[in-house]
Amino acid sequence: MPQLVIEINGQQRTLEPGRSYTIGRNPQSDFPFDDARVSWHHGTMSFNGSGWQLDDHGSTNGTYVAGARTMQAQLYPGALVNLGNPENGPRLAFSAPVAAAAPQATPVHEAVTSRGPVPDAQPPVQQNWAPQAPQQPYQPQPQPGAFPHQQGYPGQPQPGFTPDPFAQDGFPSAPQRGGGGPQPTVIRNLTAAMRTVRIGRALDNDIVVSDLQVSRHHAELRQLPDGRYEIVDLGSHNGIYLNGQRVQRQLMGPQDRLTVGHSGFQLVGDQLQEFVDNGAVSFSARHLTVEVEHKGGKKVLLNDVSFGLPEKSLVAVIGPSGSGKSTLLRALTGYRPADRGEVLYDGRNLYKQFAELRSRIGLVPQSEILHRELTVRKGLKYAARLRFPGDTEAKERDARIDEVLYELRLDKRADNKITALSGGQQKRVSVALELLTKPSLIFLDEPTSGLDPGMDREVMQMLRGLADDGRTILVVTHSVAELALCDRLLVMAPGGSVAYFGPPDEALHFFGYETWADVFQAFENYPDHDWAGRYRGSVHYQQYSAPTVEAGEVQHAQVAQEAVKPPKPQSWGSQLWTLMRRYMSVLASDRGFLALSVLLPAVIGAVSVLVPNEAGLAANPKTQLHLNSGAATIIMIMAIGACFSGAANSVRELIKERAIYERERATGLSRSAYMMSKIIVLGVFSVIQGAIISAVGFLPRKLPQHGLLVKNLPIIEMTIGMILLSFTAMMFGLMISALVKTSEKTMPLLVMFAIVQVVFTGCLFQIFSKPGLEQAAWLMPARWGTGIVATTLDLSKLMGPWNKDFEHPKYDPLWHQSVAQWSIDAAALIAISVVIGVIVTRLQRRHEPEVMQKG
């Protein structure tokens, strides 16, 4: 059976027919590629008995032979295959084995190991844009300074170590590249013939950026007549950033850094250098201080916190309650910027460049950030629609979802409802949501809270694996059982200061105790002890924190800056449609809610039928006025029912999704699109409920022969009144949901709202012509909803006057039987709904990242 030699970037390796070889971005692949255009599990090479072939496993960007995409490529001596891009994607070249020449196939470095010579590292490849020029992408080597974790797992790579396609037994065949600062991933020559260079995700661009956050045609680099370059946004969804600031059209010089998705570009002479953010980034906090107003003074939540995260590592943050762990997490992610100090992402200030860097940072809060009523796949699908650009095809989103599900071992649970999963699996789903956009940093707040020890270990091992795969993970936790899996441990002391930062296996010895319970008890027993000062005087501080603290002058970012407005990945209309579809899917999955939404108005309408409405003579027979208090009671019951059912639909809708909204808002969700999705979907339910109440309550009654608007069907205009009342009450429910801090507070406020509406219907006692009371009633939807029905029925005459002077009767002016008064009553309900909608939208700002709240 024939052998076959594969060559990648000048390095060769012989393929043996007796086994298959995997290709992908997975470090455990036989041929791993650190290139965003290559999928995690891209394909497999194997000998099928008659010849070699490469099977594509449904990769996102495809496999190409002679420029054509294929799912199965035949491999033979002389064959050329490109991964991810037909022109400049990673290239595989195949040749026949030559026994004599095989040992000399690759140039060797002078240094040798016990395993033999080590090949030289390849320099960044220089590429021209001329179509005929051969292009070979550069495979970046690991950056120096990566920190290996203490306890490795069999078969898993060390953090900061990029497996080499030609390594055997886990040993790299090429030395790491040194040098100060990041090295370019690809260097492209700017030829004189190319006046315009287009950048985007589509394959017809001059520079293809395989990143789903990049639009198909994202931007153009144009050379001006004077030789300078100008970068122009082509209407991309996520925008282009020059030196951290979003621009539409801007001159670009040699010192400027252009960011498109996860890729950065820099002009160096007649070359354009590309830097791909593949996770090997530095991240540090320097002198973070957070203060809040407290009893007329200042209370310090974070006190001069400084530390740096090793690249591609797992870091745990522990400490007693009230030590500022959650405050630290919000400061590190930019949700609540520190009052003083700075957070640096690869040397860039996160607070000042939040809009650009937000997609590089994933945050998994303690609360769920996916709708638990949906299946795993459906929940991720809606999230992908909101986070990826509008020109992303469904198959591209689905492929990325499949990659994430496979990576987190959720592929077999993809069609299960999230509620049906175990606690550890539900946390995996939340992590999967953040992995969609390939963040380099992931922060988690109490991911093991409420989990048993077994699930605790499962979650921490998952995080260990994510760090090994090339991400930096910081987890805030109360559990100390699995700290040995971490590379670094940050211990917060009461008062928000750092008591320790260093390896977890040295922490207890540093404090001088045997258990963490003893350490936390010491924090409580000795509140005046200077734990932070003790740490600053230690060798651990000099080794692990001092380099971060002393690294240059700190630019304190006072949060008086302009609010950040992250770009919207989708258009407003597209977001609205996606949000509506998702919300309808969530409601449809809750059969109990659907049944109650129909049953509640039907029961209320049926109860109103039990009230008799027999007429009685007025006190003065000469007036011939009929006194019918039963009609007023019936209308009042139906009005209160419409208020209660409408508000009950919405009173919990915002509070239960608060964590989801906060996270999605940080990723570019439109506040107004979110609110409109709620209003439209819940408005449909309000219309149905108002119609049910009217049908059950009015049809059995003997109604007037003629109406104001519809002459022969007065029930139609009466039903419109109930529908408008139910809709306005639904808006009041949204306002309650936006005001409260916990869902438990919604029910008392809902009951109070319904009782207040009973008083202000105008059916129990006279409200008009009473200063103060009359004006307060104008704010109550039940007052105007009752008025619409009362106008059609001419309830004033049906009930009789409110005073006993029948010579000068006083009738409610809002019940006057006229088209004008009916229109005024209806317009008042619409106006109240609009005002409440504006108020609720403003209230939602309080539940957004503080760095965005002024936007």
Disulfide bonds with the S-S distance in Angstrom:
none
